[in-house]
Amino acid sequence: MHSECVPFFCLIMLFARFCFSLIAMLLCYAHGVYAQSWRPDILGGNYEQKEILLPDDYSGKVKAVAVRQKSSIASDKAVLYVHGYNDYFFQYELGNNFANNGYNFYAVDLRKYGRSLMVGQTPFEVRDIKEYFEDINAVLDIILSEGNKSVVLMGHSTGGLIASYYLAVEDTRKYPITALILNSPFLDMNLDAVTEDFVLPVVSLCGAIFPSVTISQGGGNQYARTLLKKYGGEWDYNTQWKFEWPQSVSFGWLAAITRAQDILHQGADIAVPILLLHSDKSAIEGTATDEEASNADIVLDVAEISCYGRRIGDDVTEYVVKNGMHDLFLSRIPVRYSLYSHVFEWLRERSL
């Protein structure tokens, strides 16, 4: 009798497991968010990716993609990296260094960027920086579900603006975010005073009325030349996701960026420790030699990064990277290797 009951009991357990999975899936769909299974990522090695289907927005279907490399060291600490404008996560060396130092590394390709870009979408389209909060929260939910107890949030350029704005205005109490690392954050527009004081407010107003109207950024491809191997740089990446030449930007994008920057300029109160990283100098794209551009930030004004970065929290550690490029972790080997040492020293000192 007992042996006859075993198969029946197993069927009951399988049915119960199916019901729990179905309920979880329905709850995800009810909130408009559904994550698929992990699968090998385009970066190879130990990198994996997971698609996250998000609620539709004004352009239709939307998704984000999480990328991870779990540390081989038993750890419940994680890092979440947010990329910049005209970018996606391809900085495999960055993830490798965090994984080798005992952090489970995660990155997100935000909606309409990189792995998340869907057919028919306008790359990088956004009308409010808060749109990205859904993407970040969805990845943080995954990070917590995988047993991590603390998260260092890290952002580069526009990703630094997004991460700072997120911690400044979003209720993040459900997430154990313990620190913020900013890699050349885009905290100001790097334009002349007249343009910033008079032209941008008008453009921002137009952004609310005509969000899809675009304007040219102008400029050349010098930054790409400092990075790509085909020009003598050290990196390869998908130039259909990270364009070699500047793309036009929409009024909606400009309005979203300037609104977030204005709020941070008024003074944020980010509660976690902040490591503010930037180059020791800026250079002007197009007028600098390629050698000068390889040892400076040719995208943003480092003085503005320093000025506004020190205002966003009470515990800000500023580190100036000699000869650093705009993406400091893509700088030349001596520069970035020294930077890695400093970052992990700061994390150890803070017990993070």
URVENTA-V392054 format. One line per field, one symbol per residue. ss: DSSP state (@ for helix, = for strand, . for the rest). psi: psi as a letter, one per 40 degrees, with the letter a starting at -180 (. if undefined). burial: b if it has 24 or more other C-alpha atoms within 12 Angstrom, else e. A space follows every 10 residues. Layout:
ss=???
psi=???
burial=???
//
This chain:
ss=.@@@@@@@@@ @@@@@@@@@@ @@@@@@@@@@ ...==...== .......=== =======..= =========. ......==== ==........ .@@@@@@@@@ ...======. ...@@@.... .......... @@@@@@@@@@ @@@@@....= ======.@@@ @@@@@@@@@. ......==== ===....... ..@@@@@@@@ @@@@@@@@@. ...==..... .@@@@@@=@@ @...=..... ........== @@@@@@@@@@ @@@@@....= ..=======. .=.......@ @@@...=... .@@@@@@@@. ..=..===== =......@@@ ..@@@@@@@@ @@@@@@@@@. ..
psi=dddddddddd dddddddddd dddddddddd eehhhaiiii ideabehiih ihhiiiaeeb iiiihihihi iehhifiihh hhiaifiihe gdddddddde efhhhiihhi heibdehihe ihhehiehde dedddddddd ddddeeeiei hhhhihbddd ddddddddei hedehgheih hhggigeief iidddddddd dddddddddg dehiiidaia fddddedhde eeaeiiihee dgidihiiii dddddddddd dddddehifh diihhhhiie iiihhddiid dddefihedi hdddddddde eeieghhhhh hhfiidgdee iidddddddd ddddddddde f.
burial=eeeeeeeeee eeeeeeeeee eeeeeeeeee eebbbeeeee bebeebbbbb bbbbbeeeee ebbbbbbbbb beeebbbbbb bbbbbbbbbb bbbbbbbbbe bbbbbbbbbb bbbbbbbbee ebbbbbbbbb bbbbbbbbbb bbbbeeebbb bbbbbbbbbb bbbbbbbbeb ebeebbbbbb bbbbbbbbbb eeeeeeeeeb eebbebbeee bbeeeeeeee bbbbbbbbee eebebebeee bbbbeebebb bbbbbbbbbb bbbbbeebbb ebbbbbbbbb bbbbbeeeeb bebbbbbbbb bbbbbbebbb bbbeebbbbb bbbbbbbbbb bbeebbeebb eebbebbeee eb
//
